[in-house]
Amino acid sequence: MSYQLDPALPMSEALRRVAFAELELAHGALATPPERHSGVHNARKCLKRLRSLLLLAGPGMPEPAFAALYDRIAAIARGLAAARDAHALIDACDKLERETGAGPGLAPLQSLRTWLHKRRLAAEQNLERSAASDAMHSLLELRPAFSGLAVYPDDFAALANGLRRCYRATRRAFHHAVDTGREEDLHEWRKGVQHHWRQMQLLVPCWPQELSARVETAKSLSQILGDDHDISLLGKIVSTPTMTFGSPDETAAFLKRCRKRQRSLRKEARAEGERLFAERARPFAERIQVYWLLASGEAAKAPTETRPDNVVAFGDVRTPRAS
């Protein structure tokens, strides 16, 4: 899997290899018009992985360099958001109907689905006109910027600091979201969970058995919180005074259906969160650092293998593919 850091490499080189691979994947995903929707989805996942990587490496980078890269990635993602978000809400309608079953409140759901299909069509037309090509151009421009990605010191110390910061912020966001139950706090927690999931993917090689389990748990939790967020968005759209998707009674029944499903999702999310974020930030980061030091020591002792010359083209620059 390309989205993993190699313990056998100097840290800066390992980070660059992963970043180059994600840029290549994102550009290739957008360059396939017949599969444009899935391409946008895959490209956005690459951009999210790049942001998680930068947050992990950030403490070892000059602040201006970190901020510039992070902001440029975020800008590309925003340009692709409309088409993907419209499709995600259609999926959310289907999932809500499937998981809550028959009963009152379905009429607004049908009208809402029709409206969302029109919204998706408009977003996809904009995607074909300019958004996809603009994103591909921006990805090509990012390639030289990432060639200078480096951390100091050139080892796991910088990443340990980044891991501790991200984990602590997400752990606090978890407790805050549970206390308040507010949609914006749950969404903030979800963003942290997504970064934790992807950072664990990066670090899996230091102890695959343990960190693979954390990857799966964080991925599952992210999906639960994502479902909750999508239902919140559907409720807001249906409740908009200028929008009419059903009678007042039908709308009230739909919102009741949403709240019932969210109660179930939030109960499940809390149980997952308590397991995933039981440990405090400092001992967690120190433990992962020990795993990495052990893994890198074992990699250094291993016989040197000849790496294949698997060079791939990205724009006008040729770089080694991330291993």
N, C-alpha and C positions, 0 to 999 in steps of 0.2 A: 504494500500500500504506500502511495507516495506521501500521504500526509502523516508522516512520522519522522521524528528527528533521529539521526543516526549517531549512537553513542561513540562510534569509532572515529568520528570527524571532529575537528575543532568546531566550537559552537556556532561561530559566525558562518562558516561554510555550510553547516547542517541547516541553518535557518534559510540561507539563500537558496539551497537546493529545493527545499519545500516550497518557498515562495515562487521560484521560477516555474515549478510544476503546476502550481495553482493558477498562475497567470496564463500558462499555456492551455490548461484545461478550460478556463473561462473563455478565452478567445476562441478556442475550437468549438465550444458549445454554442456560441452566438453566430458562428459562421455557417450554420446549417439551417437555412430558411425552411425546408419542409418540416423540420422538427423545432420550429422557433420557440414554441411555448415551453417544451421540456428543456430546450437550450437555455432559455432565460432562467428557469428554475435552477438548473445546474450551475450556471454562471453566478447566480446570486449565492449559492452555497459556497462556491470557491471564494467569493469576496468576503463572506462571513468567516471562513476559515482563515483568510489573510488577516482580518482584524483581530481574531483571537490570537494568532501568532504574534502580531505586533504588541498586543497588550501583555503577553507573556514576556517578550523581549524588551519592552519599553524601558525598564529601569537601567538597562545597560546601554541605552542609546542616548545621544544628545536630544534634548526635548524638542528643538525645532525640527530635526530630522524625523522623529517619531510623529509629531503632530502633522507635518506635511504629508507623509505617507498615509496616515490614518484618514485624514480629511479627504484626500484624493480618492481613496477606496470607497469611503462613504458616499461621495458625490456620484461615482459610477453606479453604486447600488441604488441610490435614489432615482436615477434615470430609468432604471429597470423595474421599479417597484410597482407602478400602476398596473401593468399587465398581469404580473404575478399575484398581486393582492386581490384583483377582481376574480381571478380563477380560484384563489384560496377560499374566498367567501362563498362561491358556488359549491365547492367541496364541503364547506361548513354547513350549508343548508342541507345537503344530502346526508351528511353524518348526523345532524340534529334530528332529522326525520327518522332515520334508521334507528337511532339509539333511544328515542323517546316514544316511538310507536304511534299508533293511531290515537285519535282523540281530538279535543278542541284545540284550536290554534294553528291548524294546518293551512287554512286559507291564506293568511298573510305570507306564509312560507312559500306558497306557489307563486304568488304575485311578486314576492321579493326575488325569487329565483329568475323569473322572466326579466326583471329590471337589471339584475346583475349580469345576465347574459348580454344585454345591450351595452352595459358599461364595459364588459370585457372586450366586446367587439371594437369599441372606440379606442380602448387602450392598445389593442393589438394593431389597429391601423396606424396609430402613432408610432408603435414599435417598428413597424415595417418602413414608415416614412423616414424616421431619423434616429430613434432611441437606440436601436441595436447597433447601427453603424457608428454612432457617437461613442457608445460604450466600447466597441472594438478598437476604435482609434485611441481612446483614453488608456486602454489596456496596453497597447503597444508603447505608448509614452511612459507608462509605469515601469516597463522592463528595465531601462537604464537606471532609473531611480533605485530599484531594488538591488541592482548590481553592487551598490555601495553599502548595503545593509550589513552592519557589524555591531557586536556588543563588546563592552569592556567591563570586567575582564572577559577574555574569550573562553569562558567555561560556563558551568551551570550556575554560578553565583548570581548573575544578573537575572536568570530565569527563575531562580528560587525566590528572589524579591518580587518579581512579577506575579508568580504563582501565589505568593502569600497575599499580595494586595488584592488580586482578583477574587481569591477564595474568601478573604475576610469581607470584602464588599458584598459578595453574593450571600454569604452566611447572614450578614446583617440584614440584607434585603429580604431574605427568607423570614426571619423573625418579625421584621416590620410588616411584611405583607400578611402574615398570619394574624398579627395583632389588629391591623386595621381592616383587612378584607377589602380594601379599595382596589378598583380595577387598575388604576395607574401604578399602584405599589406591586400588585401581582405581575404586571407587565414588566416592571423594572427587575423584579426577581427573575422572570423568565429570561431576560437578556443576559443576566449573569450566569444562569444555568447553561445557556447555549455556549457561552465562552468556556465554562468549566468543562463541558462535554468535549469541545474541540481541543482544549488544552490537554485533556487526558489522552485524546487520540495522539497528539504529538509526542507524548511521553510514554506511551505504551511499551516501547522497547526496553525500558528499564525494569519492568516487571509485568509481562503480558497478562499473567493470570489475574492479578489484582486490579490493574488499571483497565483492562478490558471490561471487567465487571462494572467499574465506575462509569466507563463510557456508555454502556448499555443502560444503566440506571439513569444517568443524566439525560440521555437521549429520550428515554421514556418519559421522564419528568418534563422535559421541554415540550413534548407532544401534548401532554395533559394540559400544561399551562397555555400552550398555543390554542388548543380547542376552547379553553375557557375564554381566551382573548377574542377569538373569532365570534363566539356566541355574544360577547359583550358588544362587538361591532354590529352584529346583526340586530341586536336589541336597540342600539342607538339609531340605526337607519330606520327601523320600523316606527320608532317613537318620534322621529323628526316631524314637527308640526306641519311642514309644507309637503310631506310625503303621505300618501294614503295607500296602504296595502290591504286594508280590510276595514270592517266596521269597528267601532270602539270596543265592543265585546270580543270580537275576534282578535283584535290587537292585544287586549288584556290577557286573553287566553294564551296567545303566543308568548308574551313576556313571562307569564307564569311557567310555561314549558321551559323557557330559557333558564329561569332562576332555579328550577328544580334540577336541571342537568348540571348547572354550575355548582350547586351544593355538593353533588356527588363527585364532580371533578376536583373540587378544592379539598375535599376530605382525602381523596386519593393522593393529591399533590402534597398535602401536609405530611402524610405518612412516608412518602418517598423522600421528602426534604429532610425529615428528622434523621433518616438513615444516612443520607448523602452528606449532610453537613453537621454531623454529631461532633466531629473533632474540631478543636480550635485551630485557627489559621497558622500560627507559628509552628506548633508541633507537626501539623500536616505537611507544611512546606519543607520542614527539616527532614521529615521521614522520606519524602519523595527525592530530596537531594541526596540522601544516603543511597537510595536505590540507584540513582543515576550514576553516582560516583563508583558504585560497585560494578554497574553494567559497563561503564566506560573503561574501567580497569580491566575487566575481562576481555573487552574488545581489543584493548591494546596488547594483551598477551596472546590473542588468537593469531594464527599464521596469516600472513599477508596474502590476500587473494587478488588476482588480476581482475580489475573491474572492466566490464565490456565497454567498448567505445560507443555507447548508446547516445550519440549526439543527435539532438532534434532541432529543427528550425523554428524560431519564433520571430515573426516579422523578418527584419534584416539582420538579426543577431542570432548566432548559433551558440547554444549553451548546453551543458550536460543535463540530461533529464534527472530529476530527483529519484534517488534509489528507494 
